């Protein structure tokens, strides 16, 4: 069950990652249309203003069609076969569902206590209705989108390859799934018309609860968002707040970006302008913590390994600070010193809660680039005092991270990067070094010193002659061999940096050192559920890996 929940949580990452560029694009447009910043060139009616208005209209696509994004994104990770067809099926079934809902409410809206005749052309907030792909329907948000998409994926995985009688052959595959979805959506649409208004009332009540939770609520939210990263369940923590209606009608991401122009002209405190923005401050730990953590690792490393440690830490720190992907850094120490990760979660939560207490609000779930273009630059003129205080608090916590991590590392002798036992290398091995070690029989598991699993080694050796033109295929090929071959793979998925794989026989899986030798950053081994830490190019590796699994079977 936990494996299925993790798979579902990581599936949400595919659509979520698109918001990073979309938010950046909207932020740039708002900055470029701000006459206070750029002068007369940005005045309404100029060619400059018109160009950036066109730009902004396109940049809003992701936010305006958020439901479709999740409907189309989930099948990419959740469908076990023919993912492209699953995306098509999910899109068509979701639109069918909304047509059903809209038509039902147009006839019987009063029976469900819904005024379907109200005008929502300007704003749907508070009406319970929304325009989705030109369809006037219930505003079920991303929750409705996820539910419908998940149902379609279930139908797809179960019935896509079902053989029908020859005279019905034209209805096999995608046609069969859409047909099943069509018949299923009518009762589900009726069910939504009946139950969803009650859910909307409950959500409105929860908004008040969360908003009233104050500093402790922000602390708890941020703590859970960090501490659950190893399980993959942190997606379920931030999604209702950032993309759903937990504290704002359309989610913090959309409502914050939509208000940037207004906020940039206002001198009211951010805490009054956007009170719900305290639940999107978790990105501050991504910007201010890495330097303190890296400094602690570097200063406690063995003298002869400091240079190697620094080379390892610089890229993962830059990744965390600039774009907010912290997993490469966090997984660097998570599995050798779990108490450090617990300390990290507590410090991250305390940092966000402290900033909230001093009036900071905003959409700061990403890295420094998000902070610049969605917060600091557009709003600096009237809110620079708040941001200067944020930076000061962040730097104080950078120093606290350094002191606390350094103390814990030395106190408990944690084997963080650069402190490994003598003879163990800190750097990642090259492919050539791996093959040489393989020939010499010197590959060992870094954690327990055991020789790599014989079956996995045999599989790797049998396939060793293969070569590829791109690094993605090479790593996918090597990882597949180290996981026991295609027949040993039962499920494949990925999140931001990890290739998640389920296997039939865990004994066929090689040790962590073997995976590092083949280009992985690490391995999380939980029996039949494994996570190969690949890095930011995991989607490309996963595509090639899955193709090799399917062809191998």
URKALIN-V410485 format. One record per residue. N is the residue number from 1. RES is the residue in one letter. SS is DSSP state (h for helix, s for strand, l for the rest). NEAR is the number of other C-alpha atoms within 8 Angstrom. Layout:
BEGIN
N:RES:SS:NEAR, N:RES:SS:NEAR
END
This chain:
BEGIN
1:X:l:4, 2:X:h:5, 3:X:h:7, 4:X:h:7, 5:X:h:9, 6:X:h:11, 7:X:h:11, 8:X:h:9, 9:X:h:13, 10:X:h:16, 11:X:h:16, 12:X:l:12, 13:X:h:11, 14:X:h:13, 15:X:h:11, 16:X:h:8, 17:X:h:8, 18:X:h:9, 19:X:h:10, 20:X:h:10, 21:X:h:8, 22:X:h:12, 23:X:h:12, 24:X:h:12, 25:X:h:11, 26:X:h:12, 27:X:h:12, 28:X:h:9, 29:X:h:12, 30:X:h:12, 31:X:h:11, 32:X:h:11, 33:X:l:12, 34:X:l:12, 35:X:h:11, 36:X:h:5, 37:X:h:6, 38:X:h:10, 39:X:h:9, 40:X:h:6, 41:X:h:9, 42:X:h:13, 43:X:l:11, 44:X:l:6, 45:X:l:6, 46:X:l:9, 47:X:h:6, 48:X:h:8, 49:X:h:14, 50:X:h:10, 51:X:h:8, 52:X:h:11, 53:X:h:10, 54:X:h:8, 55:X:h:10, 56:X:h:12, 57:X:h:8, 58:X:h:7, 59:X:h:11, 60:X:l:10, 61:X:h:8, 62:X:h:11, 63:X:h:9, 64:X:h:6, 65:X:l:10, 66:X:h:10, 67:X:h:11, 68:X:h:9, 69:X:h:10, 70:X:h:14, 71:X:h:16, 72:X:h:13, 73:X:h:13, 74:X:h:15, 75:X:h:16, 76:X:h:13, 77:X:h:14, 78:X:h:11, 79:X:l:13, 80:X:l:8, 81:X:l:5, 82:X:l:7, 83:X:h:11, 84:X:h:7, 85:X:h:8, 86:X:h:15, 87:X:h:13, 88:X:h:9, 89:X:h:12, 90:X:h:15, 91:X:h:12, 92:X:h:9, 93:X:h:14, 94:X:h:12, 95:X:h:9, 96:X:h:10, 97:X:h:13, 98:X:h:14, 99:X:h:10, 100:X:h:11, 101:X:h:14, 102:X:h:12, 103:X:h:8, 104:X:h:11, 105:X:h:14, 106:X:h:9, 107:X:h:6, 108:X:h:8, 109:X:h:12, 110:X:h:9, 111:X:h:6, 112:X:h:10, 113:X:l:6, 114:X:l:9, 115:X:l:7, 116:X:l:9, 117:X:l:5, 118:X:l:6, 119:X:l:5, 120:X:l:10, 121:X:l:5, 122:X:l:5, 123:X:l:5, 124:X:l:10, 125:X:l:8, 126:X:l:5, 127:X:l:7, 128:X:l:10, 129:X:s:12, 130:X:s:11, 131:X:s:9, 132:X:s:10, 133:X:l:6, 134:X:l:5, 135:X:s:10, 136:X:s:10, 137:X:s:13, 138:X:s:11, 139:X:l:7, 140:X:l:8, 141:X:h:11, 142:X:h:11, 143:X:h:8, 144:X:h:9, 145:X:h:14, 146:X:h:11, 147:X:h:8, 148:X:h:12, 149:X:h:16, 150:X:h:10, 151:X:h:8, 152:X:h:14, 153:X:h:13, 154:X:h:9, 155:X:h:12, 156:X:h:11, 157:X:h:10, 158:X:h:7, 159:X:h:10, 160:X:l:12, 161:X:l:7, 162:X:l:7, 163:X:l:6, 164:X:l:8, 165:X:l:6, 166:X:h:5, 167:X:h:5, 168:X:h:8, 169:X:h:9, 170:X:h:6, 171:X:h:9, 172:X:l:14, 173:X:l:10, 174:X:h:11, 175:X:h:9, 176:X:h:11, 177:X:h:15, 178:X:h:11, 179:X:h:8, 180:X:h:9, 181:X:h:11, 182:X:h:11, 183:X:h:8, 184:X:h:8, 185:X:h:12, 186:X:h:10, 187:X:h:8, 188:X:h:9, 189:X:h:12, 190:X:h:10, 191:X:h:9, 192:X:h:9, 193:X:h:13, 194:X:h:8, 195:X:h:8, 196:X:h:10, 197:X:h:11, 198:X:h:7, 199:X:h:8, 200:X:h:9, 201:X:h:8, 202:X:h:8, 203:X:h:10, 204:X:h:9, 205:X:h:8, 206:X:h:10, 207:X:h:12, 208:X:h:9, 209:X:h:8, 210:X:h:11, 211:X:h:10, 212:X:h:6, 213:X:l:9, 214:X:h:8, 215:X:h:10, 216:X:h:8, 217:X:h:9, 218:X:h:15, 219:X:h:12, 220:X:h:9, 221:X:h:12, 222:X:h:15, 223:X:h:12, 224:X:h:11, 225:X:h:13, 226:X:h:11, 227:X:h:11, 228:X:l:10, 229:X:h:9, 230:X:h:6, 231:X:h:7, 232:X:l:10, 233:X:l:13, 234:X:l:14, 235:X:h:12, 236:X:h:8, 237:X:h:11, 238:X:h:11, 239:X:h:9, 240:X:h:11, 241:X:h:15, 242:X:h:11, 243:X:l:13, 244:X:l:15, 245:X:l:13, 246:X:l:13, 247:X:l:13, 248:X:l:12, 249:X:l:10, 250:X:l:11, 251:X:l:15, 252:X:h:16, 253:X:h:9, 254:X:h:10, 255:X:h:11, 256:X:h:12, 257:X:h:11, 258:X:h:7, 259:X:l:8, 260:X:h:12, 261:X:h:10, 262:X:h:7, 263:X:h:11, 264:X:h:11, 265:X:h:7, 266:X:l:7, 267:X:l:7, 268:X:l:6, 269:X:l:8, 270:X:h:13, 271:X:h:10, 272:X:h:7, 273:X:h:8, 274:X:l:10, 275:X:h:10, 276:X:h:10, 277:X:h:13, 278:X:h:12, 279:X:h:11, 280:X:h:14, 281:X:l:14, 282:X:l:15, 283:X:l:12, 284:X:h:15, 285:X:h:11, 286:X:h:15, 287:X:h:13, 288:X:h:13, 289:X:h:13, 290:X:h:14, 291:X:h:9, 292:X:h:13, 293:X:h:12, 294:X:h:11, 295:X:h:9, 296:X:h:13, 297:X:h:13, 298:X:h:11, 299:X:h:8, 300:X:h:11, 301:X:l:13, 302:X:l:8, 303:X:h:5, 304:X:h:5, 305:X:h:11, 306:X:h:12, 307:X:h:7, 308:X:h:10, 309:X:h:15, 310:X:h:9, 311:X:h:8, 312:X:h:10, 313:X:h:10, 314:X:h:8, 315:X:h:8, 316:X:h:11, 317:X:h:13, 318:X:h:8, 319:X:h:11, 320:X:h:16, 321:X:h:14, 322:X:h:10, 323:X:h:11, 324:X:l:14, 325:X:l:12, 326:X:l:11, 327:X:h:9, 328:X:h:12, 329:X:h:12, 330:X:h:9, 331:X:h:9, 332:X:h:12, 333:X:h:13, 334:X:h:10, 335:X:l:7, 336:X:l:9, 337:X:l:11, 338:X:h:9, 339:X:h:6, 340:X:h:11, 341:X:h:12, 342:X:h:9, 343:X:h:8, 344:X:h:10, 345:X:h:13, 346:X:h:9, 347:X:h:10, 348:X:h:15, 349:X:h:15, 350:X:h:9, 351:X:h:13, 352:X:h:16, 353:X:h:12, 354:X:h:10, 355:X:h:11, 356:X:h:12, 357:X:h:8, 358:X:l:8, 359:X:l:10, 360:X:l:13, 361:X:l:14, 362:X:l:12, 363:X:l:13, 364:X:l:13, 365:X:l:11, 366:X:l:14, 367:X:l:17, 368:X:h:11, 369:X:h:10, 370:X:h:15, 371:X:h:12, 372:X:h:9, 373:X:h:13, 374:X:h:14, 375:X:h:13, 376:X:h:11, 377:X:h:9, 378:X:h:14, 379:X:h:12, 380:X:h:11, 381:X:h:7, 382:X:h:9, 383:X:h:11, 384:X:h:10, 385:X:h:6, 386:X:h:10, 387:X:h:11, 388:X:h:8, 389:X:h:9, 390:X:h:10, 391:X:h:8, 392:X:h:8, 393:X:h:11, 394:X:h:11, 395:X:h:9, 396:X:h:8, 397:X:h:12, 398:X:h:14, 399:X:h:9, 400:X:h:9, 401:X:h:14, 402:X:h:13, 403:X:h:9, 404:X:h:8, 405:X:h:11, 406:X:h:12, 407:X:h:8, 408:X:h:11, 409:X:h:12, 410:X:h:9, 411:X:h:6, 412:X:h:6, 413:X:l:7, 414:X:l:10, 415:X:l:11, 416:X:l:13, 417:X:l:11, 418:X:l:15, 419:X:l:11, 420:X:l:10, 421:X:l:6, 422:X:l:4, 423:X:l:4, 424:X:l:7, 425:X:l:6, 426:X:l:11, 427:X:l:7, 428:X:l:9, 429:X:l:10, 430:X:l:9, 431:X:h:9, 432:X:h:6, 433:X:h:9, 434:X:h:13, 435:X:h:8, 436:X:h:8, 437:X:h:10, 438:X:h:9, 439:X:h:7, 440:X:h:6, 441:X:l:6, 442:X:l:8, 443:X:l:11, 444:X:s:11, 445:X:l:13, 446:X:l:9, 447:X:l:5, 448:X:l:5, 449:X:l:7, 450:X:l:7, 451:X:s:9, 452:X:l:12, 453:X:l:11, 454:X:h:8, 455:X:h:10, 456:X:h:16, 457:X:h:12, 458:X:h:8, 459:X:h:12, 460:X:h:11, 461:X:h:7, 462:X:h:7, 463:X:l:8, 464:X:l:6, 465:X:l:5, 466:X:l:5, 467:X:l:5, 468:X:l:7, 469:X:l:6, 470:X:l:6, 471:X:h:7, 472:X:h:10, 473:X:h:12, 474:X:h:11, 475:X:h:11, 476:X:h:13, 477:X:h:10, 478:X:h:10, 479:X:h:11, 480:X:h:13, 481:X:h:14, 482:X:h:16, 483:X:l:13, 484:X:l:15, 485:X:l:13, 486:X:h:12, 487:X:h:9, 488:X:h:11, 489:X:s:14, 490:X:s:9, 491:X:s:8, 492:X:s:11, 493:X:s:13, 494:X:s:14, 495:X:l:12, 496:X:l:11, 497:X:l:13, 498:X:s:12, 499:X:s:14, 500:X:s:12, 501:X:s:13, 502:X:s:11, 503:X:s:13, 504:X:l:8, 505:X:l:8, 506:X:h:8, 507:X:h:7, 508:X:h:13, 509:X:l:12, 510:X:l:15, 511:X:l:13, 512:X:h:11, 513:X:h:11, 514:X:h:14, 515:X:h:16, 516:X:h:12, 517:X:h:13, 518:X:l:13, 519:X:l:12, 520:X:l:12, 521:X:l:13, 522:X:s:13, 523:X:s:11, 524:X:s:8, 525:X:s:8, 526:X:s:6, 527:X:l:6, 528:X:l:10, 529:X:s:11, 530:X:s:13, 531:X:s:11, 532:X:s:14, 533:X:s:13, 534:X:l:13, 535:X:l:11, 536:X:l:7, 537:X:l:9, 538:X:h:14, 539:X:h:8, 540:X:h:8, 541:X:h:12, 542:X:h:13, 543:X:h:8, 544:X:h:11, 545:X:h:13, 546:X:h:9, 547:X:h:8, 548:X:h:12, 549:X:h:13, 550:X:h:8, 551:X:h:6, 552:X:h:8, 553:X:l:6
END
